[in-house]
Amino acid sequence: MNIKDLKEKIKDFFAKQNRTKLIVILGICGIALIMLSELIPDNDTKETGMSISKDPVTEDTYEYKKQIETELSNILGEIKGVGEIQVMVTIEGTTEYVYAEELDTDTDKDGEKTSEQYKNQIVMTEENGKKDALVRKIIKPQISGVVIVCQGGGDASLNERVLRAASTALNLPSSKICVECRR
């Protein structure tokens, strides 16, 4: 088979009567590729034992909760008579970011009418070619309760000292803190 024969076969295939067949074949191939792409897993998703969202606010909230639990465990573990300790903190809400804003006000006086226009724009900073919004304040979520389980928790005076220490450290009323003994 030479090149002239191959050219003739290609011309015959693209003839008017075969165009419809070609369109149908290409459509079927496209659908097959779409279906095949759904079956192939993404390389970006790596599953681990614990799934934490990649949302920065959720990650900040989770890190804040873990930090409070660790710090409280460390400080309560220093109280005389407290043995092994475990702390669980519950929180309300998530970390909230308040961004710096530039406020422009325009006041027009036209005869008897006065109109005001307000334009709020978030202040942006640029560092190494990357633009970010300027954070004015970060509001951490509220701690809504604490459970403390420790050895020696059966002693009433020890429970009171642990309760008072946790209440003071977290600025929570004692009604939101539970101290229990370890079994």
Beta strands, then each sheet from edge to edge (+ up, - down):
strand 1: 85-92
strand 2: 96-99
strand 3: 101-110
strand 4: 113-122
strand 5: 124-127
strand 6: 130-133
strand 7: 135-139
strand 8: 142-150
strand 9: 177-181
sheet 1: 1+ 8- 9-
sheet 2: 2+ 7-
sheet 3: 3+ 4-
sheet 4: 5+ 6-
end
